[in-house]
Amino acid sequence: MASVDDLARWIGDLRIRLARGDLANLEPIELGYGTRHLSGEATIRIMFCDLADLADPDGSAAGDPAWRRGRLCGLLDDFRRLRERLG
């Protein structure tokens, strides 16, 4: 199983690929939540927005630390699943 550092590095690399436009033609990626209706790029952008919100001490989860931890764990699991699909 890959370490947390490996996942963090992969997420950082994914952010770079997204910024370069490398994911512009990515087909939908089924991760649940209706993602099969979105381009892969849109799904990844939403995931990064969610990650930024969870990292923000004043973000939408600021008043519920337990929910924030659970959501962050779920989002990291989604990134792991995404990594499996993208290779």
Residue pairs with C-beta under 8 A, 6 or more apart in sequence:
2 10
2 80
7 76
7 79
7 80
7 83
10 79
10 83
11 51
11 79
14 44
14 79
14 82
14 86
15 48
17 23
18 41
18 44
18 45
18 48
23 40
23 41
23 44
24 41
25 41
26 39
26 40
26 41
26 44
27 39
27 40
28 35
28 36
28 37
28 38
28 39
28 40
28 43
29 35
29 40
29 43
29 82
29 85
29 86
30 36
31 43
31 78
31 81
31 82
35 43
38 46
44 82
47 75
47 78
47 79
47 82
50 71
50 75
51 75
52 59
53 59
53 60
53 61
54 61
54 68
54 71
54 72
54 75
56 62
59 68
61 67
61 68
61 71
62 68
